[in-house]
Each structure stands twice: as structure tokens, then as C-alpha cells.
């Protein structure tokens, strides 16, 4: 199994220890991917003495195999960024999953994303020219992180850093192609699920995430 984290806050503090160059650096902000990335980012932001915000993302899960993403959505300050793994979506069609089913998943997730825009603070902050550190609790496919990267670049981010405690080899390679820098503490040879690398990996609610953001503000 290799490296494990006590909880998301522990992971955030350990991430911050690996990013000393960002401590007190001006024009920098940490954005936690909602929901699981927010407590990681909150702990890291305290250690680095940096402001905290959120970026809203939604995974597009394959019907019947929801943990496997065929794409993702991210809020980009006025519009929704969409990425799709087209080869995977085409393979799903060959296995009897219709385009209508995939469209229904996307419609549902768009609705949830727009609902959260009205609830979460810190989702429309100005990113122009800033160093934006995107933080999540781990990357399995990397789909939501790729959507987040595209969303902050569309909002004028200067430098984009992805910071995660753990990632699959494939996800880290994918994110490395679209970010300026990737900080990943653990890239195991075998990767089954993000939660397997935490002792405590509770499901977060919107209220939990919003409280962390409001406390940071």
C-alpha cells in the first residue's frame, strides 16, 4: 500500500510541506476541488499562509459504473467547462450504453453544479495572472482535475499547479501534460480507490465544505 494519510487535513499539511516555495508568495491562491479537495486545501492554505477558494467540479460517471469517469464538468466563473474522454464514450456505446444515457448523466450533473454555484462561497474570485494551486484528495482518472485546469486557465490563471496526496500513474501523467507543475506525494503501482490511502475518509456534505470556506474567509 505504501504511504497513507490519517485524514484529509493530514494530507493537506503534508502537501504544504512539499510546497515551501509557495509560502507567503504573493498572487497565489489555493482552490479545493469540491467537495473532497476542500479540507485538503484548507489545511494546506493555513500552512502556506495563502487564501482559500473552491472550484466546483462534477465527474461524469458511466451508468452502472459511476466510479469510472467518461468526462467531467467544472464551473469557470460564468460558464461550464466540459471535457469528455471520447474513445471511452465510444467504447461504452459498443457495450450497449446509449448516448442518451450519457446525455442524461451530463444533464443531471450540470444541474447539481449550478445548484452548488448558488451555495458555495469563493467560486468566482479573480484569478487573472495568479498562481492557482488546484488541490484534491486524490486522482483516480484525473478527469475532474483536467476540467478544473481548463476552467482556471479560461479565467486567466497565470501558473497552474495541481497538488494531490495520491494519484494513479495514468492520472499523474495526464495532469502533467496540462499543468505547469504537479505535486503528488504518492503514486502507487497499484491504484484501486482514493479512499484506500486514508485511515479516515468520511463523505463530506455541502455544509461541511461551506463551513471550511467561510472559516478561511
C-alpha positions as CSV (number, residue, x, y, z in Angstrom):
1,X,0.0,0.0,0.0
2,X,2.9,2.4,0.8
3,X,2.0,5.9,2.0
4,X,-1.2,6.5,3.9
5,X,-2.8,9.6,5.4
6,X,-4.6,10.0,8.7
7,X,-7.3,12.1,7.1
8,X,-7.7,14.9,4.5
9,X,-6.3,17.6,6.9
10,X,-3.2,15.5,7.5
11,X,-2.8,15.1,3.7
12,X,-3.1,18.9,3.3
13,X,-0.4,19.6,5.8
14,X,1.9,17.1,4.2
15,X,1.3,18.6,0.8
16,X,2.1,22.0,2.1
17,X,5.4,20.7,3.4
18,X,6.3,19.7,-0.2
19,X,5.5,23.2,-1.5
20,X,7.7,25.6,0.6
21,X,8.3,27.8,-2.4
22,X,4.6,28.9,-2.2
23,X,4.7,30.0,1.4
24,X,3.8,33.7,1.7
25,X,4.2,34.0,-2.1
26,X,2.1,36.9,-3.4
27,X,-0.7,36.5,-6.1
28,X,-1.2,32.8,-5.1
29,X,-4.5,31.1,-4.2
30,X,-5.4,27.5,-3.3
31,X,-8.6,26.2,-4.8
32,X,-10.0,23.0,-3.4
33,X,-12.0,20.8,-5.8
34,X,-15.4,20.4,-4.2
35,X,-16.1,18.6,-2.2
36,X,-13.2,16.3,-1.2
37,X,-10.4,18.6,-2.1
38,X,-11.6,21.5,0.1
39,X,-10.4,20.1,3.5
40,X,-7.1,19.2,2.0
41,X,-6.7,22.7,0.5
42,X,-7.9,24.3,3.8
43,X,-5.2,22.6,5.8
44,X,-2.5,23.4,3.2
45,X,-3.6,27.0,2.9
46,X,-3.1,27.6,6.6
47,X,0.4,26.1,6.5
48,X,1.3,28.2,3.4
49,X,-0.4,31.3,4.6
50,X,-2.4,31.6,1.4
51,X,-6.1,32.4,0.7
52,X,-8.5,29.6,0.1
53,X,-11.2,29.2,-2.5
54,X,-13.2,26.5,-4.3
55,X,-13.6,25.2,-7.7
56,X,-16.8,23.3,-8.5
57,X,-16.4,20.1,-10.5
58,X,-18.6,17.1,-11.3
59,X,-17.5,13.8,-12.6
60,X,-19.5,12.3,-15.4
61,X,-19.7,8.6,-14.4
62,X,-20.6,5.8,-16.7
63,X,-24.1,4.5,-16.0
64,X,-23.8,1.4,-13.9
65,X,-20.1,2.1,-13.3
66,X,-20.3,5.5,-11.8
67,X,-16.8,5.5,-10.3
68,X,-15.4,5.4,-13.8
69,X,-15.5,8.8,-15.5
70,X,-16.1,9.3,-19.2
71,X,-15.7,13.1,-18.6
72,X,-16.1,15.9,-16.2
73,X,-17.6,19.4,-15.8
74,X,-16.2,22.4,-14.0
75,X,-17.5,25.9,-13.2
76,X,-15.5,28.6,-14.8
77,X,-16.9,31.8,-13.4
78,X,-20.0,32.2,-15.6
79,X,-19.9,29.1,-17.8
80,X,-19.4,25.4,-17.5
81,X,-16.3,23.7,-18.9
82,X,-16.8,20.2,-20.2
83,X,-14.2,17.6,-21.1
84,X,-15.1,14.1,-22.4
85,X,-13.0,11.0,-23.0
86,X,-14.3,10.3,-26.4
87,X,-12.6,7.0,-27.0
88,X,-14.1,5.7,-23.7
89,X,-17.5,7.1,-24.5
90,X,-17.4,5.3,-27.9
91,X,-16.4,2.1,-26.3
92,X,-19.4,2.4,-24.0
93,X,-21.7,2.7,-27.0
94,X,-20.3,-0.6,-28.3
95,X,-21.2,-2.2,-24.9
96,X,-24.8,-1.1,-25.1
97,X,-24.7,2.2,-23.2
98,X,-26.5,4.7,-25.4
99,X,-25.6,8.3,-26.0
100,X,-29.0,9.2,-24.5
101,X,-27.9,7.6,-21.2
102,X,-24.6,9.6,-21.2
103,X,-26.5,12.8,-22.0
104,X,-28.8,12.1,-19.1
105,X,-25.8,11.8,-16.8
106,X,-24.5,15.1,-18.0
107,X,-27.8,16.9,-17.6
108,X,-28.1,15.7,-14.1
109,X,-24.5,16.8,-13.2
110,X,-25.0,20.2,-14.8
111,X,-28.0,20.8,-12.6
112,X,-26.0,19.8,-9.5
113,X,-23.1,22.0,-10.5
114,X,-25.4,25.0,-11.0
115,X,-27.1,24.4,-7.6
116,X,-23.7,24.5,-5.9
117,X,-22.7,27.7,-7.6
118,X,-25.5,29.4,-5.5
119,X,-24.3,27.8,-2.3
120,X,-20.5,27.8,-2.2
121,X,-18.5,31.0,-1.4
122,X,-15.3,31.7,-3.2
123,X,-16.1,30.2,-6.5
124,X,-15.9,33.4,-8.6
125,X,-12.7,35.0,-7.3
126,X,-10.5,36.8,-9.7
127,X,-7.7,34.5,-11.0
128,X,-6.1,36.8,-13.5
129,X,-2.4,36.3,-13.6
130,X,-2.3,34.4,-10.3
131,X,-0.6,31.2,-9.4
132,X,-3.5,28.9,-8.8
133,X,-2.9,25.7,-6.8
134,X,-5.7,23.2,-7.5
135,X,-6.0,20.7,-4.6
136,X,-7.9,17.4,-4.5
137,X,-7.8,14.5,-2.1
138,X,-6.5,12.2,-4.8
139,X,-6.7,11.4,-8.5
140,X,-8.1,8.1,-10.0
141,X,-8.7,9.0,-13.6
142,X,-7.8,12.7,-13.4
143,X,-10.9,13.8,-15.2
144,X,-12.2,16.3,-12.7
145,X,-8.7,17.8,-12.3
146,X,-8.3,18.2,-16.1
147,X,-11.7,20.0,-16.2
148,X,-10.5,22.2,-13.3
149,X,-7.3,23.1,-15.0
150,X,-9.2,24.1,-18.2
151,X,-11.6,26.2,-16.1
152,X,-9.0,28.2,-14.3
153,X,-7.0,28.8,-17.5
154,X,-10.1,30.2,-19.1
155,X,-10.3,32.6,-16.1
156,X,-6.9,33.9,-16.8
157,X,-4.7,32.0,-14.3
158,X,-1.0,32.6,-14.8
159,X,0.6,29.5,-13.4
160,X,-1.4,26.4,-12.7
161,X,-0.2,23.9,-10.1
162,X,-2.0,20.6,-9.3
163,X,-1.4,19.3,-5.8
164,X,-2.7,16.0,-4.6
165,X,-1.7,13.5,-1.9
166,X,-2.1,10.4,-4.1
167,X,-2.7,9.7,-7.8
168,X,-2.7,6.8,-10.2
169,X,0.2,6.7,-12.6
170,X,-2.1,7.3,-15.5
171,X,-3.8,10.3,-13.9
172,X,-0.5,11.9,-12.9
173,X,0.8,11.6,-16.4
174,X,-2.3,13.0,-17.8
175,X,-2.3,16.0,-15.5
176,X,1.4,16.7,-16.0
177,X,0.6,17.4,-19.7
178,X,-1.8,20.2,-18.9
179,X,-0.3,21.8,-15.7
180,X,2.8,23.9,-15.2
181,X,3.7,21.8,-12.1
182,X,2.3,18.7,-10.3
183,X,2.9,18.0,-6.7
184,X,1.9,14.4,-5.9
185,X,3.2,12.7,-2.7
186,X,2.4,9.1,-3.6
187,X,2.0,7.4,-7.0
188,X,1.5,3.7,-6.2
189,X,2.0,1.0,-8.7
190,X,-1.4,-0.4,-7.9
191,X,-4.3,2.0,-7.5
192,X,-7.8,0.9,-6.7
193,X,-9.5,3.9,-5.0
194,X,-8.5,7.2,-3.4
195,X,-10.1,6.3,-0.1
196,X,-7.8,3.3,0.3
197,X,-4.9,5.6,1.1
198,X,-6.7,7.3,4.1
199,X,-7.3,5.9,7.6
200,X,-10.4,8.2,7.8
201,X,-12.2,9.1,4.6
202,X,-15.6,10.3,5.5
203,X,-18.2,11.5,3.0
204,X,-18.3,15.3,3.1
205,X,-21.5,17.3,2.8
206,X,-22.0,20.7,1.2
207,X,-22.4,22.2,4.7
208,X,-19.0,20.7,5.7
209,X,-17.3,22.3,2.7
210,X,-19.0,25.6,3.0
211,X,-18.1,25.9,6.7
212,X,-14.4,25.4,5.8
213,X,-14.6,28.1,3.1
214,X,-16.4,30.5,5.4
215,X,-13.9,29.9,8.2
216,X,-11.0,30.6,5.8
217,X,-12.6,33.8,4.6
